[in-house]
Structures are given as structure tokens and as C-alpha cells.
């Protein structure tokens, strides 16, 4: 299972009741954070999450509303007695900015390890610091600066069948190894592959996150069959379309159309303009396009 929380749903500027867009996804006690606007560490505490569980921070791009909370978060982690390394991955054009933000924190009691993500092609990361079964895929988006979207793809172990393990007289202490995909050798010399005691492979869990972009066709393929698709929708008024095209952003309707074409299971909207005070006012119209649309609010949570 994965526990997912939108720490904030705002774009550009934080409001008194709306933090800036950031996603927290936890699996087996370790968490990934996507983007880190100002006050993110406060939002983590407000939504009863554990900052100490964050092992990887992913950045979409280096506009201020997505990165300016990094120093506060890093200092807060240091004050929580963190000593283990922290991994940060970001588009190549962001790295110098992130290095400067890290430098003004002074001497942190842990290592910050930076990883460059190409902006001109898709890319794949095996997130061993979270779980070896978690793969992170990236997609170049279309914004005014280099910007990327992320898909978190968590492979599921096949169903373990204890009856078969008992029939083969396999000691219980070896069951976990077999369920993890390891071949074992029994005391009598028999070699048991995991397939002997497990069922068919299950489809992976997929969470896709895209914000600050035009509604390009590549996103449809990238988000295809996601269990959860989190996408920006700055405005719900269709007369803002020309303005959004100029600024390389999306309307809520754009996000709903992508969700429909991609065949996702559910859509969470985020990254609302500070001028969009009541995003939920568009709920009926948006659900006519894509019924499983959630006009998210800060603290939106789900267990997948």
C-alpha cells in the first residue's frame, strides 16, 4: 500500500488557507516528496505526516513556488537529528539553484546527494532509497522553463500461496525470501524457484504527477492507466484558455480531458491560481468530462 497526501494545492503564492503544491507519498515507512514550496515543512506537520520519513525529494522545475521551501525543510530535518543522506533529483537546469539553496543552510548534519534528470528526454530512476520495487519515470513537459512530470510505479509482489509452500514442505522461515522473488535451496538439496509458490504477477501501482505545463499529448501516454493522476488546473473559466496557453499552464478542463483519454482511475486537481478562490464551484462541469475528478483541497489523502 502507498499513502498519498497533497500537502498543498496552490500555485504562484500561498494563501492563508492554501499551501503551495507539493505531494507526499509514503511506502513502507519511507516517503517521496515532489516539489517543496515555502512552508512545506509546516504543511507536513499540519497534515500529521512525518518529515523524518522523507528519503527523496523530486523537483518538477525551479520556479520559486516549487523550490523556495527547500531550505526550511532541510534545516527542519537537521533539527530532527537526521544523519542519513538525503537524495534530491531535479532537472539539469535546477541543479545550480538547488546547490545555492543547500549552501545557505550552513553545515547540515547529513549529506545531500543531488541527481540530475535530463530535460530533453524521458528518464527512469530505480528508487532503492525508498524500495527496490519502486521505479520513477520522468517526462519533459512544456513550460516556460525546463519542467518534468513524474510517474511513481510500484511493482506488486505476486500473491503468495502458503498451501503450495506446505505441500512442498518448505520451512516457514523461507517463505518471505520466496515471496520476494528469491530462489531457495532446501536442506535436502531441492531448488525451489519463487514461481513454485506464488501466483500470477499483479499490475503495478501507478501515481502520475504533472504540473506547470501545456496539455501536451505526451502526458496522455505518460499517465495512461494511472491509479492516481495529479494534474494542475489553474483556472476553471474557459475564457482563461488563451492566457493559460501563453503562460504554458492548463485549465481544469484540460486536465479532465487528459484524464479521460489516458484511462486513469481517478484525477486530483491541484496548482490553483490564488485568484481561484473556490475551485469546487466547477465540480459539476468537470465531472461531466471525467466523473472521477476530485477538486482537491490541502491535505487530500488516499491509501492505494
N, C-alpha and C positions, 0 to 999 in steps of 0.2 A: 504493500500500500504506500501511497505517497500523499502527504498532507500539503495542500497548496493554499497560500494566502496572498491576496493583493494587499500589500501594506498601504498603498495609496493609489488614487485613480486620477490625480490631477496632472495637467501639463502646464508648462511655462512658469507658473507661480503657485506656491502653496496657498491655500485658503485656511481660515481658522477651523474649518470642519472637513478639510480635504488635503491630505498629504500628496506629495508628488509620486508619480507612477514608479512602483517597484514591486517585484514579485519575489516571494519567499517560498521555496519548495523543499520539503524535508522528506528524507527516506532513510529508514533505519538509524535515526538519531543524528543524521548529518544533513546539512542544508546547503542549497544553492541560492544565491541572491542575484537577481537580474536588475541592474541599474540601482543607483544609490543617490537620489536627490537629497537636498538639505533636510535634515531632521529624520533621516531614515531610522537611526538608532532609537529615536523616540517612538516611531511607529511600531518598531519591533516590540518594544515593551508594552505599548498601548494594546496590542492585539495578542498579548500573553504568549509570545514566542521567545525562543532562546537565542540571543545573539551569539552565544558561545558555540552553537551548533554550526555556524556558517563556516564552510570549508572552501568555498569557491564563489567568487563574485564575477559575473559576466556583465560587460557593458555593451549596449547597443551602439552608442556614439557619444561624442564628447560635448554636446550642448549642456549648458550649466544645469538645467533642470534634471539631468540624468546622472551627473557626476559630483555635484558640489557637496553632497553629504558624506563623501568618502573619508575625509579627514576626521570628522566627528565619529564615524563608525570605527575607524582604525584605532583612534585614541580610546574609545569606549571598550574595545576588545582588549587593549593593553591594560586598562584599569580592571578588567575582569580576570587578570592574571594569565592571559593566554601566552603560551610559549611555543606552541606548534606552528609550523609555517602556514601562511595563508596564500592561496593561489588566486590571482586575478587575471582574467583573459579579456582582451579588448581588441577592436580594430586597430590596425597598424597606426593610423593617424591619431589615435588616442594615447598612445604609449607615452609620449613626451609630457603630455598634460598630467597623466596619472603619476608619472615619476615625480613631477613637481608637487602634486598634492601629497604624495607619500613623504617627500622631503621635508615639508613644513610640520610634520608630526613630531619631529625630533627623533630621539632614539627609542624606537618601539622594541618591546621585549620579545619580539618574534620576527621571523623573516617574511617579507612579502615577495612572492615569486610572480613575475609578470610573464604572460604568454601572449604572443602576437597572433591575431587572427587575420588572415587575408581578407581584403575588402572587395577583391575583383573576381572571386570565385567561391563556390561552396567549399566547405571545410568540415572536418569531423574530428572530435576530441573524445578520447576514452577517459571518462571522469573517475579514475581509480581512487581519487581522494574522497569521493562520495561512495561509490560502489563500482566494482569492475563490470557489472551488468548495465551500467548507465552510459549511454553514448549521447553526445551532444552534437547536433548538426547545425550548421550555420547557412545563412542565405544573404547575399548582398541585397539591400533594399534600395529604394530610390528616394533619397532625401537631399537636402542642400549640402550636406557633408557626408563622408563615408559612414554608413549605418548598416547594421546587420540584424537579422532576425535569428531566433534560436528555436530549435526543437529538442526537447529532452525526451529521449527514447529509452525506456527502462524495460529491458528484457525480463520476461517472467520465467521462472523455473517451471518445467513440466510438472504435472501432478504426480506426487509420489504415491506408489501403491504398496502399502505395507503388507497386504496379503501375499503378494508375489515375493516380497523380501522374506517373509516367513516360510513360504514354500521352498525357497532356495536355501533356507537355514542360514541366513546372513545375520551376523551379530548386530544388535541394535546400534551399537556404537559406530557402525559403518554406514548407517542409513543416511546420515547428514552428508557424508562425503559423496555418496552416490547421487543424492538429490542435487548436489552442487555441480554434477557433471563429471565427477572423478571416477575412473575405473579402479576397482579394488581387487586385491588378491587375498583370498581366504586362507585360513591356516592349513586347509587340506590341498592347497595349490590351485584351486579353481580361480579363474579370472572372470570377474563379474563386471560387465560394462553398465553404465547408468541406464541404458535403454532397456535393460532386463527388468527394471523395477519402476520405470516411470512411463507415463502416458505420452500423448502427442504434445508437441511444443505448442505453447499458448501464444497468442498475438501479444506484442509488447504494449506497454502503456506509453502514450504519446501526449506531450504537452507542448504546444507551439505558442510562441510569444513574438508578436511583431508590432512595432510602433514607430511613429515618425517616418512615414513613407507614403508615396502614392500607391493606389491599389493595383499594383502590377500583377500580371498573370502568373508570374513565378511563385507568388505567395499561395495561389490555389494548389499548385502541385506540392509545395513545401508543407502545407498544413493538412494535406489530404489524410482523411481518416483519423484526425487527432481526437483523443478523448476530451481534451480541453483546448480550445483556441482562444487566446487572449490577444485582442487587437484594438488598436486605437480607433476612437471615433470622436474627433474633436468637437463636432457640432452635429445637431440633428436637423438643422434647417437646410433644405436643398438649395436655397438661394446663396449658400456659402460655398457651393461647389467650385466656382471659378477661383475664389480666393484660396481655397484649400489646394487646388491644383498648382497655383502659383507658389505656394509655400511648401509644397510636397508633403501634404498631410491628407488624411482621409475624413470623410463624413461617416457617421454611424451607419448609414445605409450602404456605403461601400463595404464596410466590414461584414455586414449581414449578407451581402451578395457573395462575398468571398467564402464565407462560412457555408452557404448553401451549395456553391459549386464544388467546394472541397469535401463535402460529405462529412463534416466534423460532427461530433456528438453534442457539443454544447459550445456556446460562444459567450465570453465575458468581454464586455466593452470596457475601455479604460482611456486614460490620457485625455480627459475632457478639458476644453478651454475654460479658463477661470470665468469667462463671460457666460458659460453654460451652467447656470445655477441649478437647474432641475432636469438633469438628463432623463430621468424616468418619465418625463412628460411625453416622450416619443415611443414609449414601450409598445403600444398597440400597433403603430405603424411598422415598427421594426420587426415585431413578431409575425407580422403578415409576410415579411420577406423570409425570415428564418425563425421558426417557432421557438427553438431552444436558445433564445437570446436572453442573457442576463445583463441588465443595465447596472453594472457593478457599483458598489459603494466601497469606501475604505473598509478593510477588514473582511472582505468577501472570502469565504473559506470553503473548501471541499476536500474530502478524502476520496482518492481514486484507487 
